[in-house]
Amino acid sequence: MPRAALPIVVLPVFNALPALDACLAALDRTLPAGSVVRIVDDGSTDPQVEPLARGWCGRSSLDAAYRRQPVRAGEVHALQAVLEVDSTDVRDVVVLSADAIPGSGWLEALAACAERARDVASLVPWSNRDELTAFPSLREPNPLADPDTIAVAAAGLRDVGPVDIPPASGACLWLRRAALAAVGGMDAGSFRGPAGFDDLCRRAAALGWRHALCPTAYVGRQDAELLRDPASAGDRGRLHARWPDQQERIARCFLDDPLRGLRESLQARVADLAAAGPQRDLFA
């Protein structure tokens, strides 16, 4: 896929220096040269974060830039800050958690999945710690396995299109710029953290857009607790007040598990790759 067709990666950052260092190394390893990455330092109090991020931007082969917010305002405001820099930019965006460890080809997989279904407003990949898209076990904090092995296995699901699920924010969220414009952008007045992305997806769904799993992408994460923002604790209450059926929809998805068959297929492919050893390319 041409580099110009790939979305902008937005990386909100707050402290968690070792996790950030590992995430940046994974971006260097998995993204095509020239891919656009925008780091938004959300008022980190660790003085080592800025030199680490700026140094990486200077060394990386990616089109990477760093900006710092004066105080911690949350991931919603971090994304809003990037969108406001150039309101005429029509490229889609991916919000990536700073503890994420993506597998190979993740950004291209998300972009290809989005191109395949133009009515999709938002996409999430498989991950080890996200609720609805958890792999290999649903609703469990799976350990971070080799992300590239899982990514290669997931690429084998290329014949499967996006699968609709309720919005439940996690390690990575792809957003279509047209859908962002249609709903009037993020509600930064009501939300600081990930619940604001769930709200965005619900507002888009009300206009006929879809939220779905991209079955061909995998983004692992190290430890979401490292990034938890105590000031966003009230976000979930506001989300459920605005969308009273949100918890019921999530619970129903857990019970029905519409991804069970795909999860089992992915697990079988991972096992095949492990058994194949050096001949693993035959299974890609």
C-alpha positions as CSV (number, residue, x, y, z in Angstrom):
1,M,0.0,0.0,0.0
2,P,1.4,3.5,-0.9
3,R,2.7,5.4,2.1
4,A,0.4,8.3,1.3
5,A,-2.6,6.0,1.8
6,L,-1.6,5.0,5.4
7,P,-3.2,6.8,8.3
8,I,-1.4,9.1,10.8
9,V,-0.4,7.3,14.0
10,V,-1.2,9.4,17.1
11,L,0.7,8.3,20.2
12,P,-0.5,10.0,23.5
13,V,2.3,9.7,26.1
14,F,2.4,10.1,29.9
15,N,5.4,8.8,31.8
16,A,5.8,5.0,31.7
17,L,9.3,5.4,30.1
18,P,10.3,1.7,29.7
19,A,6.9,1.0,28.0
20,L,7.3,4.0,25.7
21,D,10.8,3.0,24.8
22,A,9.6,-0.5,23.8
23,C,6.7,0.9,21.9
24,L,8.9,3.2,19.8
25,A,11.2,0.4,19.0
26,A,8.2,-1.6,17.8
27,L,7.1,1.2,15.6
28,D,10.6,1.5,14.0
29,R,10.4,-2.3,13.4
30,T,6.9,-2.5,12.0
31,L,6.2,0.7,10.1
32,P,7.3,1.5,6.5
33,A,9.9,4.3,6.3
34,G,8.2,7.7,6.1
35,S,5.0,6.6,8.0
36,V,3.6,9.5,9.9
37,V,3.8,9.3,13.7
38,R,2.8,12.2,16.0
39,I,3.8,11.8,19.7
40,V,1.7,14.0,22.1
41,D,3.3,14.2,25.5
42,D,0.3,14.7,27.8
43,G,2.2,16.6,30.4
44,S,4.6,13.9,31.6
45,T,6.2,14.5,35.0
46,D,9.1,12.2,34.2
47,P,11.9,14.5,32.8
48,Q,13.3,11.6,30.8
49,V,10.3,11.3,28.5
50,E,10.9,14.3,26.4
51,P,14.5,13.6,25.5
52,L,13.7,10.0,24.8
53,A,10.8,10.9,22.5
54,R,12.7,13.8,20.8
55,G,15.8,11.7,20.3
56,W,13.7,8.9,18.7
57,C,12.0,11.3,16.4
58,G,15.4,12.5,15.2
59,R,16.8,9.1,14.6
60,S,13.8,7.2,13.2
61,S,13.3,6.7,9.5
62,L,9.6,7.6,10.1
63,D,8.1,11.0,9.7
64,A,7.9,11.5,13.4
65,A,7.3,14.6,15.5
66,Y,6.9,15.4,19.2
67,R,4.8,18.0,20.9
68,R,4.1,18.6,24.6
69,Q,0.9,19.5,26.3
70,P,1.5,21.8,29.4
71,V,-0.7,19.6,31.7
72,R,-2.3,16.2,31.5
73,A,-5.6,16.4,29.7
74,G,-6.2,12.9,28.5
75,E,-6.0,10.9,25.2
76,V,-9.1,12.6,23.8
77,H,-7.4,16.0,24.0
78,A,-4.2,14.5,22.6
79,L,-6.0,13.4,19.5
80,Q,-7.8,16.7,19.3
81,A,-4.5,18.6,19.4
82,V,-3.2,16.6,16.4
83,L,-6.4,17.1,14.4
84,E,-6.3,20.8,15.0
85,V,-2.8,21.3,13.7
86,D,-4.0,20.8,10.2
87,S,-7.7,20.7,9.9
88,T,-7.4,20.3,6.1
89,D,-5.6,16.9,6.4
90,V,-7.9,14.2,5.1
91,R,-5.8,11.2,6.1
92,D,-7.3,8.7,8.6
93,V,-5.8,8.4,12.0
94,V,-4.8,5.6,14.4
95,V,-4.7,6.3,18.2
96,L,-2.1,4.0,19.7
97,S,-1.6,3.3,23.4
98,A,2.0,4.1,24.5
99,D,2.3,0.6,25.9
100,A,1.5,-1.0,22.6
101,I,3.7,-3.5,20.8
102,P,2.3,-3.9,17.3
103,G,2.9,-7.0,15.2
104,S,4.4,-6.7,11.6
105,G,2.2,-5.2,9.0
106,W,-0.4,-3.9,11.5
107,L,-0.9,-0.4,10.0
108,E,-1.2,-1.7,6.4
109,A,-3.6,-4.3,7.6
110,L,-5.9,-1.7,9.2
111,A,-5.8,0.5,6.2
112,A,-6.6,-2.4,3.8
113,C,-9.4,-3.5,6.0
114,A,-10.8,0.0,6.0
115,E,-10.6,0.3,2.3
116,R,-12.5,-3.0,1.9
117,A,-15.5,-1.6,3.9
118,R,-16.1,2.0,3.3
119,D,-19.0,2.1,5.8
120,V,-16.7,1.3,8.7
121,A,-15.9,4.4,10.9
122,S,-13.6,2.6,13.3
123,L,-11.5,-0.5,13.6
124,V,-9.7,-2.3,16.3
125,P,-7.1,-5.2,15.9
126,W,-6.7,-8.3,17.9
127,S,-4.8,-7.8,21.2
128,N,-3.7,-9.7,24.2
129,R,-5.3,-7.4,26.8
130,D,-8.3,-5.8,25.2
131,E,-11.7,-7.1,26.3
132,L,-13.8,-8.1,23.2
133,T,-10.8,-8.7,20.9
134,A,-8.6,-10.5,23.4
135,F,-6.4,-13.3,22.0
136,P,-6.0,-16.1,22.6
137,S,-8.5,-16.1,25.6
138,L,-11.5,-13.9,25.8
139,R,-11.8,-11.6,28.8
140,E,-8.4,-12.5,30.2
141,P,-5.2,-10.5,30.6
142,N,-3.3,-12.8,28.2
143,P,0.5,-12.5,28.4
144,L,2.3,-10.6,25.6
145,A,3.4,-13.3,23.2
146,D,5.5,-12.8,20.0
147,P,3.4,-10.2,18.2
148,D,5.0,-11.0,14.8
149,T,4.0,-14.6,14.9
150,I,0.4,-13.7,15.7
151,A,0.5,-11.0,13.0
152,V,1.6,-13.5,10.4
153,A,-1.1,-15.8,11.4
154,A,-3.7,-13.1,11.3
155,A,-2.6,-12.1,7.8
156,G,-3.9,-15.5,6.8
157,L,-7.4,-14.3,7.6
158,R,-7.3,-11.9,4.7
159,D,-10.5,-13.4,3.1
160,V,-12.5,-12.3,6.2
161,G,-13.9,-8.8,6.2
162,P,-14.4,-6.5,9.2
163,V,-16.6,-8.1,11.9
164,D,-19.0,-5.8,13.8
165,I,-18.6,-5.6,17.6
166,P,-19.6,-3.0,20.2
167,P,-17.1,-0.3,20.8
168,A,-14.8,-1.0,23.7
169,S,-11.5,1.0,23.5
170,G,-8.2,-0.7,23.9
171,A,-4.6,-0.6,22.6
172,C,-5.3,0.7,19.1
173,L,-8.2,2.4,17.4
174,W,-8.3,3.3,13.7
175,L,-10.7,6.2,12.8
176,R,-11.9,7.2,9.4
177,R,-11.5,11.0,9.0
178,A,-14.8,11.3,7.2
179,A,-16.7,9.7,10.1
180,L,-14.9,12.1,12.5
181,A,-16.1,15.0,10.5
182,A,-19.6,13.6,10.2
183,V,-20.1,13.4,14.0
184,G,-18.3,16.8,14.7
185,G,-15.1,15.3,16.1
186,M,-14.3,14.2,19.7
187,D,-16.4,15.4,22.6
188,A,-13.5,16.8,24.5
189,G,-15.8,18.7,26.8
190,S,-17.2,15.5,28.3
191,F,-14.4,13.0,28.1
192,R,-10.7,12.8,28.8
193,G,-9.8,9.1,28.3
194,P,-10.7,6.0,26.2
195,A,-14.4,6.2,27.0
196,G,-14.4,9.3,24.7
197,F,-13.5,7.0,21.8
198,D,-16.3,4.7,22.7
199,D,-18.7,7.7,22.6
200,L,-17.3,8.7,19.2
201,C,-18.0,5.2,17.8
202,R,-21.6,5.2,19.3
203,R,-22.3,8.7,17.7
204,A,-21.0,7.4,14.4
205,A,-23.1,4.3,14.6
206,A,-26.2,6.5,15.1
207,L,-25.4,7.9,11.7
208,G,-25.1,4.5,10.1
209,W,-21.3,3.9,10.4
210,R,-19.9,0.6,11.7
211,H,-17.3,-0.3,14.4
212,A,-15.5,-3.6,13.8
213,L,-12.6,-5.9,14.4
214,C,-9.9,-6.0,11.7
215,P,-9.1,-9.7,11.8
216,T,-5.8,-9.3,9.9
217,A,-4.1,-7.0,12.4
218,Y,-2.6,-7.6,15.9
219,V,-1.4,-5.1,18.4
220,G,-0.2,-6.4,21.7
221,R,0.2,-4.3,24.9
222,Q,2.4,-4.4,27.9
223,D,0.4,-3.1,30.8
224,A,-2.6,-0.7,30.4
225,E,-2.4,0.1,34.2
226,L,0.8,2.0,33.5
227,L,-1.2,4.6,31.6
228,R,-4.4,4.9,33.7
229,D,-5.5,8.5,34.3
230,P,-7.3,8.9,37.7
231,A,-8.8,12.2,36.4
232,S,-10.8,10.2,33.7
233,A,-12.5,8.0,36.3
234,G,-15.8,9.7,35.7
235,D,-15.8,9.1,32.0
236,R,-17.4,5.7,32.1
237,G,-20.3,7.1,34.1
238,R,-20.9,9.8,31.5
239,L,-20.6,7.3,28.7
240,H,-23.3,5.0,30.3
241,A,-25.5,8.0,31.1
242,R,-25.4,9.0,27.4
243,W,-25.7,5.4,26.1
244,P,-27.7,3.4,28.7
245,D,-27.4,0.2,26.7
246,Q,-23.6,0.3,26.5
247,Q,-22.9,-2.2,29.3
248,E,-25.7,-4.5,28.1
249,R,-24.2,-4.6,24.6
250,I,-20.7,-5.4,25.9
251,A,-22.1,-8.1,28.2
252,R,-24.1,-9.6,25.3
253,C,-21.0,-9.7,23.1
254,F,-19.1,-11.5,25.8
255,L,-21.9,-14.1,26.1
256,D,-22.4,-14.5,22.3
257,D,-18.7,-14.1,21.4
258,P,-19.2,-13.4,17.7
259,L,-15.4,-13.7,17.3
260,R,-15.1,-17.3,18.7
261,G,-14.8,-19.0,15.3
262,L,-12.2,-16.4,14.1
263,R,-10.3,-16.7,17.4
264,E,-10.1,-20.5,17.0
265,S,-9.0,-20.2,13.4
266,L,-6.3,-17.7,14.4
267,Q,-5.1,-20.0,17.3
268,A,-4.9,-22.9,14.8
269,R,-2.8,-20.8,12.5
270,V,-0.5,-19.7,15.3
271,A,0.0,-23.4,16.3
272,D,0.7,-24.3,12.6
273,L,3.4,-21.6,12.5
274,A,5.0,-22.8,15.7
275,A,5.1,-26.3,14.4
276,A,6.4,-25.2,11.0
277,G,9.5,-23.6,12.4
278,P,11.8,-22.3,9.6
279,Q,9.1,-23.1,7.0
280,R,6.6,-20.8,8.6
281,D,6.4,-18.6,5.4
282,L,4.4,-21.5,3.8
283,F,1.6,-20.7,6.2
284,A,1.4,-16.9,5.7
